[in-house]
Amino acid sequence: MKTLLRICLCLLIAFTQMVSLTGLACSMCKVTIHGKTYLGNNEDSWRIGARISFVNAPPGKLGALYVSYSDLFPQGAMNQAGLAFDGLTIYKEKIKIDPSKKSLTNFATFVRKIMQTCQTVDDVMHYAIQYNRDIIRNGQLFFADKSGHYLIMEPDTMILGNDDKYIIANFCPSVTPEKERLNWGRYQRGRDYINKHPFDTTANYCLALVDTMHECREKMGDGTMYSSIADLQKGDFQLYFYHDYNREVKFNLAGELAKGDHTIDIASLFPTNEEYERLVNYKVPQNDQRIATFLLFCGGLFAFSAPFFLISYLVNLNVSTRIQDSYVSYKLLVAIISMPMLYYMFLLVRTPAMFYSKAPYQDIYFSLTNMAAYLPFILLVLIIPLLRANIQVFSRASWWMPSKLLLTLNNLAYLALLFLFIYWGFYEVW
């Protein structure tokens, strides 16, 4: 039994590492018109509790505003010098480490130091180039200053530019050709807008571009949590909430800093939004610890059940009662289904996009996640035979009591999962 438990533990660890880390989608644009530069951002997220903080700095340093969530990790910022940034989730397969450079230990501190001391993107580059930034492997920062220059800070690469109009989404420009960038729908929409409006020089161009690139998914109306436009000359910061661009809240950085340090919940600045309220009340493992705990319990159950029933089935192969008892084969069935179900439990815990996307969920690139998205349908087909077998095995000598009880526990878990799958809309494929 100890050996079996060790095997289960190894399986849990292995599948945890295999899980897809589909991140949050975002899009950004930098627009310079008539010598004025604007940095636009769409925060495409399912996290609630976004807030904006105004933070003064010690003498000789720069005050700034920061946009964050409850953890206060800066998602974006703008300082008094007209330098602003926001972050994008990315995946970069190979990240280069320079042994001659210092390694970052706290990325939030690194970002705040930049916003307190740097005035231009060149300043940012000179400061950041000292460090290996692999501490945040799945993120990149997009900076712009009021001169119109911008800096893309990938985990191991930095790119300077000064295009009047530049857009970016969840990819690393250093390794992503234009053809592949068009796989991101929000990027393609932004590119099409720029191509169709080459001579538009109105002040609202950045807002129109942000609106064009925002996300509003069909399933729940979720997508862009908030949008912002930073006027880097004036120090104005415009906020739009939950992809509604008819309502705007504008802050002036200097004026807000004069009020002292303070933090405001972004949702409280806007009228009640029915789509947002639906998102708040939608329960998933990322916002409900009870569901997360249940899914982890199921993962542990399936990790134990797979080797347990496989060994039990192999033992029964040499027992004569197998010939008289066709239900022994259900041990093999449970063993086989337990492995992909284990994988699927960790996907559900680690991949929030699965709950908000149209079923069956598909990654932008083909992966095991795409295949695992069909497991709810397989479970739906198997549940009646499994329940029928569960009733029958209690009268079979080939099934020991521990096997009978473990099968019952698995079936109870399957039933609970089916109800959750229905609640999450995993069967709504039309």
C-alpha positions in Angstrom: 0.0 0.0 0.0 2.9 2.4 0.8 4.3 1.7 -2.7 0.9 2.5 -4.2 0.7 5.8 -2.4 4.2 6.7 -3.6 3.1 6.0 -7.2 0.0 8.2 -6.7 2.1 11.0 -5.3 4.5 10.9 -8.3 1.5 10.9 -10.7 0.1 14.0 -9.0 3.4 15.9 -9.3 3.9 14.8 -12.9 0.4 15.9 -14.0 0.7 19.2 -12.1 3.8 20.0 -14.3 2.0 18.9 -17.5 -0.9 21.3 -17.0 -1.4 24.0 -19.6 -0.8 27.4 -18.2 -3.2 29.3 -20.5 -2.8 32.9 -19.3 -4.9 36.0 -19.4 -5.4 37.7 -22.8 -4.6 41.4 -23.2 -3.9 43.9 -25.9 -2.2 47.3 -26.1 -1.6 50.1 -28.5 0.7 53.1 -28.6 -0.5 56.1 -30.7 1.4 59.3 -31.3 -0.6 62.1 -33.0 0.5 65.7 -33.5 3.3 65.2 -31.0 1.0 63.7 -28.3 1.4 60.1 -27.2 -1.3 57.9 -25.8 -0.9 54.4 -24.4 -4.0 52.2 -24.6 -4.6 49.0 -22.8 -7.3 46.3 -22.6 -7.0 44.1 -19.4 -8.7 40.9 -20.5 -9.2 39.1 -17.2 -11.6 37.1 -15.1 -10.2 38.4 -11.8 -12.4 40.8 -10.0 -11.4 43.5 -7.6 -9.3 45.7 -9.9 -8.2 48.9 -8.2 -6.2 52.0 -9.0 -3.7 53.4 -6.5 -2.0 56.8 -6.4 1.4 56.7 -4.7 3.6 59.6 -3.9 7.4 59.1 -3.8 10.2 60.2 -1.5 12.0 63.5 -2.4 13.9 63.2 -5.7 11.7 60.3 -6.9 8.6 60.2 -9.1 5.1 59.6 -7.9 2.9 57.3 -10.0 -0.5 55.6 -10.3 -0.7 51.8 -10.3 -3.5 49.5 -11.5 -3.6 46.2 -9.7 -5.8 43.6 -8.0 -6.0 42.6 -4.3 -2.4 41.4 -4.3 -1.3 45.0 -5.3 1.1 43.6 -7.9 1.4 46.4 -10.5 -0.5 45.4 -13.7 0.1 48.8 -15.2 1.3 52.3 -14.2 2.0 55.9 -15.2 4.4 58.2 -13.5 4.8 62.0 -13.3 7.4 62.0 -16.1 5.0 60.7 -18.6 6.3 57.1 -18.6 3.7 54.4 -18.6 3.5 50.6 -19.0 1.2 47.7 -18.8 1.8 43.9 -18.9 0.8 41.1 -21.2 0.8 37.4 -20.6 3.0 35.5 -23.0 4.6 32.1 -23.5 8.2 32.0 -24.6 9.6 28.5 -25.0 13.3 29.2 -24.5 14.5 32.0 -22.2 18.2 32.9 -22.2 19.9 33.4 -18.9 23.1 35.5 -18.7 25.3 34.3 -15.8 27.0 37.7 -15.7 23.8 39.5 -14.8 22.1 39.9 -11.5 18.9 37.9 -11.0 15.6 39.5 -9.8 14.1 38.3 -6.6 11.0 40.5 -6.5 9.4 41.7 -9.8 7.0 44.1 -8.1 9.8 45.9 -6.4 11.7 46.0 -9.8 8.7 47.6 -11.5 8.1 50.2 -8.7 11.8 51.1 -8.8 11.5 51.8 -12.6 8.4 54.0 -12.1 10.0 56.0 -9.3 13.3 56.6 -11.1 12.9 56.4 -14.9 11.6 59.1 -17.2 12.1 57.6 -20.6 12.1 54.1 -22.1 15.9 54.5 -22.6 16.2 54.9 -18.8 14.1 51.8 -18.4 16.3 49.8 -20.7 19.6 51.0 -19.1 18.2 49.9 -15.7 16.6 46.6 -16.7 19.5 45.4 -18.8 21.4 44.7 -15.5 19.1 41.8 -14.6 18.0 38.4 -15.7 14.2 38.8 -15.7 13.2 35.1 -15.9 11.5 35.4 -12.5 8.4 36.3 -14.5 8.7 33.8 -17.4 5.1 34.2 -18.6 4.9 38.0 -18.8 6.3 40.9 -20.8 6.0 44.7 -20.2 5.2 47.3 -22.8 6.5 50.8 -21.9 6.0 54.1 -23.7 7.1 57.7 -22.9 5.8 61.0 -23.9 8.3 61.4 -26.7 6.5 58.6 -28.5 9.2 56.0 -28.1 8.3 52.5 -26.7 10.1 49.5 -25.2 9.0 45.9 -25.2 10.5 44.1 -22.3 10.4 40.3 -22.8 11.8 37.9 -20.2 15.2 37.9 -21.9 15.0 40.5 -24.7 14.2 44.2 -25.1 13.1 46.0 -28.2 13.0 49.8 -28.7 10.8 51.4 -31.3 9.1 54.7 -32.2 6.3 53.8 -34.7 3.5 56.3 -34.5 1.0 53.5 -34.3 2.0 50.2 -32.7 -0.2 47.4 -31.4 0.7 44.2 -29.4 -1.1 41.2 -27.9 0.0 38.0 -26.1 3.0 37.2 -28.1 6.8 37.9 -28.0 7.6 40.2 -31.0 11.2 38.9 -31.0 10.1 35.4 -32.0 6.7 35.9 -33.6 6.4 36.8 -37.3 3.5 39.0 -38.5 1.7 36.0 -40.0 1.6 34.2 -36.6 0.5 37.4 -34.8 -2.6 37.4 -36.8 -3.7 34.2 -35.0 -4.7 36.5 -32.1 -8.1 37.9 -33.1 -7.7 41.1 -31.2 -4.4 41.8 -32.9 -5.9 41.1 -36.3 -8.8 43.5 -35.6 -6.4 46.2 -34.5 -4.2 45.7 -37.6 -7.3 45.8 -39.9 -8.4 49.1 -38.2 -5.0 50.7 -38.7 -4.9 49.7 -42.3 -8.4 51.0 -43.0 -7.8 54.4 -41.2 -4.2 55.3 -42.2 -4.9 59.1 -42.2 -7.0 59.4 -39.1 -5.4 61.9 -36.7 -8.3 62.6 -34.4 -7.7 62.7 -30.6 -10.1 59.7 -30.2 -8.0 57.4 -32.5 -6.5 55.6 -29.5 -9.9 55.0 -27.9 -11.3 53.7 -31.2 -8.3 51.3 -31.5 -8.7 50.1 -27.9 -12.5 49.6 -28.5 -11.7 47.6 -31.7 -9.3 45.3 -29.9 -11.4 44.7 -26.8 -12.8 41.2 -26.0 -16.5 40.3 -25.3 -16.9 36.6 -25.4 -20.1 35.0 -26.6 -20.6 32.6 -23.7 -21.0 35.0 -20.8 -20.3 38.5 -22.2 -17.0 38.5 -20.3 -13.6 39.5 -21.7 -12.1 43.0 -21.1 -12.3 43.7 -17.4 -11.2 47.3 -17.9 -9.5 49.5 -20.5 -7.3 52.5 -20.0 -5.8 55.3 -22.0 -2.9 57.2 -20.6 -2.3 60.7 -22.0 1.5 60.9 -21.4 1.7 64.7 -22.1 -1.1 65.8 -19.8 -0.8 63.1 -17.2 -4.4 62.2 -17.6 -5.6 58.6 -17.2 -8.9 57.5 -18.6 -10.7 54.3 -17.4 -13.4 52.3 -19.0 -15.0 49.4 -17.2 -16.1 46.0 -18.5 -15.9 46.8 -22.2 -18.4 49.7 -21.9 -16.8 52.7 -23.8 -19.8 55.1 -23.3 -18.8 55.7 -19.7 -15.5 57.2 -18.9 -13.7 58.2 -15.6 -10.7 60.4 -16.0 -8.0 61.1 -13.4 -5.2 63.6 -13.5 -2.1 62.2 -11.9 -0.8 65.4 -10.4 -4.2 66.3 -8.9 -4.7 62.8 -7.4 -1.2 62.8 -5.9 -1.9 66.1 -4.3 -4.7 64.3 -2.3 -2.2 62.0 -0.7 -1.8 58.2 -1.2 -5.1 56.5 -1.8 -6.6 53.5 -3.5 -10.0 53.2 -5.3 -11.9 50.1 -6.4 -12.5 50.5 -10.1 -15.9 48.8 -10.2 -17.2 51.4 -7.6 -16.5 54.2 -10.1 -19.1 52.9 -12.5 -22.8 52.1 -12.5 -24.0 48.6 -12.0 -23.2 46.4 -15.0 -25.4 43.3 -15.4 -22.7 41.3 -17.3 -20.2 42.1 -14.6 -22.5 41.0 -11.9 -23.0 37.7 -13.7 -19.3 37.3 -13.8 -19.0 38.0 -10.1 -21.6 35.4 -9.2 -20.2 32.7 -11.5 -18.4 30.1 -9.4 -15.2 28.5 -10.7 -12.2 27.0 -8.8 -10.2 30.2 -9.3 -12.7 32.2 -7.2 -14.3 29.5 -5.0 -12.0 27.5 -2.7 -14.6 24.8 -2.1 -14.7 24.0 -5.8 -10.9 24.1 -6.1 -10.6 21.7 -3.1 -13.1 19.3 -4.5 -11.3 19.2 -7.9 -8.0 18.5 -6.1 -9.7 15.8 -4.1 -10.9 14.2 -7.3 -7.4 14.5 -8.8 -6.1 12.6 -5.8 -8.9 10.0 -6.0 -8.2 9.4 -9.7 -4.5 9.2 -9.1 -5.1 6.5 -6.5 -7.8 4.7 -8.5 -5.8 4.3 -11.7 -3.0 2.0 -10.3 -5.4 0.4 -7.7 -7.9 -0.9 -10.2 -5.2 -1.8 -12.8 -3.4 -4.0 -10.2 -6.7 -5.5 -9.1 -7.7 -6.3 -12.7 -4.3 -7.9 -13.4 -4.7 -10.0 -10.2 -8.2 -11.1 -11.4 -6.8 -12.3 -14.7 -5.6 -15.5 -13.1 -8.7 -16.1 -11.1 -11.3 -18.5 -12.5 -14.2 -16.3 -11.4 -13.3 -13.8 -14.0 -14.8 -16.1 -16.6 -18.1 -16.0 -14.7 -18.0 -12.3 -13.9 -18.0 -9.9 -16.8 -17.9 -7.0 -14.3 -14.3 -7.5 -13.6 -13.6 -5.6 -16.9 -15.0 -2.5 -15.2 -11.8 -2.4 -13.1 -9.8 -1.9 -16.3 -12.3 0.7 -17.5 -12.0 2.8 -14.3 -8.2 2.5 -14.4 -8.1 3.7 -18.0 -10.4 6.7 -17.5 -8.8 7.7 -14.2 -5.6 8.9 -15.8 -7.1 11.4 -18.3 -9.5 12.5 -15.6 -6.6 13.2 -13.3 -5.1 15.4 -16.0 -8.4 17.1 -16.5 -8.8 18.0 -12.8 -5.6 19.9 -12.8 -6.4 21.6 -16.1 -9.6 22.9 -14.5 -7.7 24.2 -11.5 -5.0 25.8 -13.5 -6.8 27.0 -16.7 -9.5 29.6 -16.0 -10.1 30.1 -19.8 -11.9 26.8 -19.9 -14.8 28.1 -17.9 -15.4 31.2 -20.0 -14.8 29.9 -23.5 -17.2 28.2 -25.9 -17.4 24.4 -25.4 -15.5 22.3 -26.2 -12.5 24.5 -25.2 -9.7 24.8 -27.7 -6.2 26.3 -27.1 -4.9 28.6 -29.8 -2.4 25.9 -30.6 -3.3 22.2 -30.6 -2.4 20.5 -27.4 -3.5 17.8 -24.9 -5.9 20.4 -23.5 -7.9 20.3 -26.8 -8.3 16.6 -26.5 -9.1 16.7 -22.7 -12.0 19.1 -23.4 -14.0 16.1 -24.7 -13.8 14.2 -21.4 -17.1 15.5 -20.1 -18.8 13.9 -23.1 -17.0 10.6 -22.5 -18.0 10.7 -18.9 -21.6 11.4 -19.8 -21.7 8.3 -22.0 -20.1 6.1 -19.4 -22.0 7.2 -16.3 -25.0 4.9 -16.7 -23.0 1.7 -17.4 -20.7 2.6 -14.4 -23.7 3.1 -12.1 -25.3 -0.1 -13.2 -22.0 -2.0 -12.6 -21.7 -0.3 -9.2 -25.0 -1.9 -8.1 -24.1 -5.3 -9.5 -20.6 -5.7 -8.1 -21.8 -5.7 -4.5 -23.0 -9.3 -5.1 -19.8 -10.4 -6.9 -17.1 -12.4 -5.1 -14.4 -11.1 -7.5 -14.8 -7.7 -6.1 -13.3 -7.1 -2.6 -15.1 -4.6 -0.4 -12.3 -2.0 -0.7 -12.8 -2.2 -4.5 -16.5 -1.9 -4.2 -16.3 1.2 -1.9 -13.6 2.8 -4.1 -15.8 2.3 -7.2 -18.7 3.9 -5.4 -16.6 6.9 -4.4 -15.5 7.3 -8.0 -19.1 7.2 -9.2 -20.1 9.8 -6.6 -17.3 12.0 -7.8 -18.3 11.5 -11.5 -21.9 12.5 -10.7 -20.8 15.7 -8.8 -18.5 16.5 -11.7 -21.3 16.0 -14.3 -23.4 18.6 -12.4 -20.5 21.0 -12.4 -19.9 20.5 -16.1 -23.6 21.3 -16.8 -23.3 24.4 -14.6 -20.2 25.5 -16.5 -21.8 25.0 -19.8 -19.4 22.3 -21.0 -22.2 20.6 -22.9 -23.5 23.7 -24.7 -21.8 23.0 -28.0 -24.6 24.4 -30.3 
